[in-house]
Amino acid sequence: MKKALVIAAVAALATTPAFAHAHLIKATPAADSTVTAAPTALVLDFSEGVQIAFTGVAVTGPDKAAVTTGTPTVSSDGKELTVPLNAPLATGTYAVAWHALAADGHKSTGTYAFTVK
């Protein structure tokens, strides 16, 4: 009986769907990059589709002040998040903190920086 329960448990685990997190796979401007033209938007590409209502970014400027962003949009496949920047970025280093809720309900977060010359 015990052996049958172990086999049943292993079989159940083998058929459990894999849950994935929405990992950031690419950002524009790229992480740790230096750009000569200030971006007008941030574009974040994720490994999985994200739920727009629970996904976003916070941008902090060189003076540690928050950068005002517009309403984010997501691509039709849910994997590309575009966040407009409401004002031109001055020269300096910017920090981006993002959070995402994947379509399967898993949360992920991360940070990166880029510099405007």
C-alpha positions as CSV (number, residue, x, y, z in Angstrom):
1,M,0.0,0.0,0.0
2,K,2.8,2.4,0.9
3,K,4.5,1.7,-2.4
4,A,1.3,2.5,-4.3
5,L,1.0,5.8,-2.5
6,V,4.6,6.8,-3.4
7,I,4.0,5.9,-7.0
8,A,0.8,7.9,-7.1
9,A,2.5,10.9,-5.5
10,V,5.3,10.8,-8.0
11,A,2.9,10.4,-10.9
12,A,0.9,13.4,-9.6
13,L,4.1,15.5,-9.5
14,A,5.1,14.5,-12.9
15,T,1.8,15.8,-14.4
16,T,1.7,19.0,-12.4
17,P,2.1,22.0,-14.8
18,A,5.3,23.9,-14.6
19,F,4.9,27.4,-13.1
20,A,7.1,30.1,-14.5
21,H,7.9,33.5,-13.3
22,A,8.0,36.5,-15.6
23,H,11.8,37.1,-15.8
24,L,13.1,40.3,-17.4
25,I,15.1,39.1,-20.5
26,K,15.7,42.5,-22.1
27,A,15.3,46.2,-21.4
28,T,15.6,49.3,-23.5
29,P,17.6,51.2,-22.5
30,A,19.6,48.1,-21.6
31,A,20.8,47.4,-18.0
32,D,24.1,49.1,-17.3
33,S,24.1,50.9,-20.6
34,T,25.0,54.5,-21.4
35,V,22.8,56.2,-24.0
36,T,23.5,59.6,-25.6
37,A,19.8,60.3,-26.4
38,A,17.4,60.3,-23.5
39,P,14.7,57.7,-24.0
40,T,11.1,58.7,-24.2
41,A,9.9,55.3,-22.9
42,L,11.2,52.2,-21.2
43,V,10.6,48.9,-22.9
44,L,10.8,45.7,-20.7
45,D,10.7,42.3,-22.4
46,F,9.6,39.4,-20.1
47,S,9.9,35.7,-20.6
48,E,6.2,35.2,-19.8
49,G,3.1,37.2,-20.3
50,V,2.4,39.7,-17.5
51,Q,-0.8,41.1,-16.1
52,I,-0.8,44.8,-16.8
53,A,-2.9,45.7,-13.8
54,F,-0.3,44.3,-11.4
55,T,2.9,45.1,-13.3
56,G,4.9,48.3,-13.3
57,V,8.1,50.3,-12.8
58,A,9.4,53.1,-10.6
59,V,12.2,55.2,-12.1
60,T,14.5,57.2,-9.9
61,G,16.8,59.9,-11.2
62,P,20.3,60.9,-10.3
63,D,19.0,63.2,-7.5
64,K,17.0,60.2,-6.1
65,A,13.8,62.0,-7.2
66,A,11.0,59.9,-8.8
67,V,10.6,60.2,-12.5
68,T,7.0,60.7,-13.6
69,T,5.9,58.0,-16.0
70,G,2.8,57.6,-18.1
71,T,0.3,54.8,-18.4
72,P,2.1,51.5,-19.2
73,T,0.9,49.3,-22.1
74,V,1.6,45.7,-22.8
75,S,2.0,43.9,-26.2
76,S,-0.6,41.6,-27.5
77,D,1.3,38.5,-26.2
78,G,1.7,40.2,-22.8
79,K,5.5,39.9,-22.8
80,E,6.5,43.4,-23.7
81,L,5.8,46.3,-21.3
82,T,6.2,49.9,-22.5
83,V,6.3,52.7,-20.0
84,P,6.3,56.2,-21.3
85,L,8.5,58.8,-19.6
86,N,6.5,62.1,-19.1
87,A,9.5,64.4,-19.2
88,P,12.9,64.4,-20.9
89,L,15.6,62.8,-18.8
90,A,18.6,64.9,-17.8
91,T,22.2,63.7,-17.8
92,G,22.9,61.1,-15.1
93,T,22.2,57.6,-13.9
94,Y,18.7,56.3,-13.5
95,A,17.5,53.4,-11.4
96,V,14.6,51.2,-12.6
97,A,12.7,49.0,-10.1
98,W,10.2,46.7,-11.7
99,H,7.6,44.3,-10.5
100,A,5.5,41.9,-12.6
101,L,2.7,39.4,-12.1
102,A,2.9,36.6,-14.6
103,A,-0.2,35.4,-16.3
104,D,0.0,32.3,-14.1
105,G,-0.1,34.4,-10.9
106,H,3.6,34.3,-9.9
107,K,5.3,37.5,-8.8
108,S,8.8,38.7,-9.7
109,T,10.8,41.8,-9.1
110,G,14.1,43.3,-10.1
111,T,16.2,46.4,-10.6
112,Y,18.6,47.8,-13.1
113,A,20.3,51.1,-14.0
114,F,21.2,53.0,-17.1
115,T,23.0,56.3,-17.7
116,V,22.1,59.2,-20.0
117,K,25.1,61.2,-21.2
